Amino acid sequence: MRDFRLMTGTVVFSLGLLLGVTALADWPQWRGPTRDGLVVSAAWPTTLDERVLKPLWRVEMAEGYPGPIISGDRVFTVETLEEKDEVVRCFDVKTGQQQWEKRWPGAMKVPFFARRNGSWIKATPACDGERLYVMGMLDDLVCLDVKTGDEVWRVDFKQRYATNAPMFGQACSPLVDGDAVYVQAGLSVCKLNKKTGETIWRAMDDAREMNGGNFSSPVIATVAGKRQLLVQTRAELAGIDIESGAVLWRQTIKSFRGMNILPPTAVGQDTVFTSSYGGGSYMFRLTANADGTLASEQLWANDIEGYMSSPLVIDGYLYMHKRDQTFTCIDPKTGQAKWTSERKFGEYWSTVYNGKHILALDQNGTLLLIEASPDEACKIIAERKIAEEETWAHLALEGDRLYVRELKGLAVYRWAVPQGLD
């Protein structure tokens, strides 16, 4: 039990030693450098008052859900302008002065029953320091030069694979790894050459339930000794071989109308967790087969339903904002909730953690600092309303700056431990 619960923390600590804090300083993709909400930095403060969280600058923008991306002295985000164009904007991280912008036609109308969550761009870009990869609502992946905003290449997945635009708009945040970029697009999962946009492989194009477009984003993890791309479609959870594109394993996931939104979450050495809207939470164990594939076995299932907020794994325990707007801690061995908050929050949380504390941005614009403990039920250390608009985009932290993408703006705060405080 002890080894299982400490495994994630050990891996994270080793990664920090290997990459170094400096290497992790930028915020190059959705959910941060390691795509799991981990922040490797100096000590966090234990208050959110004006001594700690001071506004630096704010710019007005049109609607958008993409989280901020930070690379060097630049911060990028995206908006949908006048229900017509998608616009990428680049700002100086210190002053907020705009450096460049790039736009293209990209607006669409989602079905009426989904318009509460907007017809504007949703996916967070990814950056490798030289190029920015932006996924648009109409299933177009655009590669831009980070210094100039010039277009390097573009892939229209509708044209490449003779598919339709996703019914609800593309929501997959691209994943850059080595010389490749991975996306769930074109009713499939694709690995592209990041310099040219050429397809290296295409997988799971048999997943017809993706006709409405996927809601999840891929992650890379080593599970059961196999480094693999973990993906969740509208109906399935699966692992794909990084090099060949072969599907290593797959599991059907129950949900309401294909609302499998969360990214797959690796826990320990050989298990993968997910949770769905209208289904529940599930844990699977993977084991290696002689032919190089993996066998998947369900360890447990419960009726705890996730929605859109990605889980965190801290010291082996799972922390998740739920469909019913409460917050819970789950024991990954048993599937039992260690605790569930009595308080209800907004519809969505963006969460990051530093190993000891969780920083959560509620959809209603409230920032919360929470102690990560399986034994103390949702211990909120501090909270502060920082935005009057809704905040659906993912938080970004870089150095002593906190970046918040409001629905119609980008705000940057100085986040620091003041003298005399822990």
Salt bridges, closest charged atoms under 4 A:
ASP49 OD2 - ARG51 NH2 2.80
GLU60 OE2 - ARG58 NH1 2.63
GLU63 OE2 - LYS408 NZ 3.82
ASP73 OD1 - ARG74 NH1 3.42
GLU79 OE1 - ARG89 NH1 3.65
GLU83 OE2 - LYS109 NZ 3.50
ASP85 OD2 - ARG103 NH1 3.58
GLU101 OE2 - ARG103 NH2 3.18
ASP128 OD2 - ARG131 NH2 3.01
ASP128 OD2 - LYS194 NZ 3.11
GLU130 OE1 - ARG131 NH1 3.29
ASP140 OD1 - LYS158 NZ 3.28
GLU151 OE1 - ARG154 NH2 3.01
ASP156 OD1 - LYS158 NZ 2.93
ASP177 OD1 - ARG227 NH2 2.94
ASP205 OD2 - ARG202 NH1 3.78
ASP206 OD1 - ARG250 NH2 3.48
GLU236 OE1 - ARG250 NH2 2.85
ASP241 OD2 - LYS226 NZ 2.86
ASP270 OD2 - ARG285 NE 3.81
GLU297 OE1 - ARG285 NH1 3.99
GLU305 OE1 - ARG323 NH1 2.63
ASP324 OD2 - LYS322 NZ 3.38
ASP331 OD2 - ARG5 NH2 2.36
GLU347 OE2 - ARG116 NH2 3.17
GLU371 OE1 - LYS379 NZ 3.40
GLU376 OE1 - LYS379 NZ 3.71
GLU383 OE2 - ARG343 NH1 2.90
GLU389 OE2 - ARG58 NH2 3.72
GLU390 OE2 - ARG116 NH2 2.95
GLU398 OE1 - ARG401 NH2 3.23
ASP400 OD2 - ARG414 NH1 2.46
GLU406 OE1 - ARG58 NH2 2.63
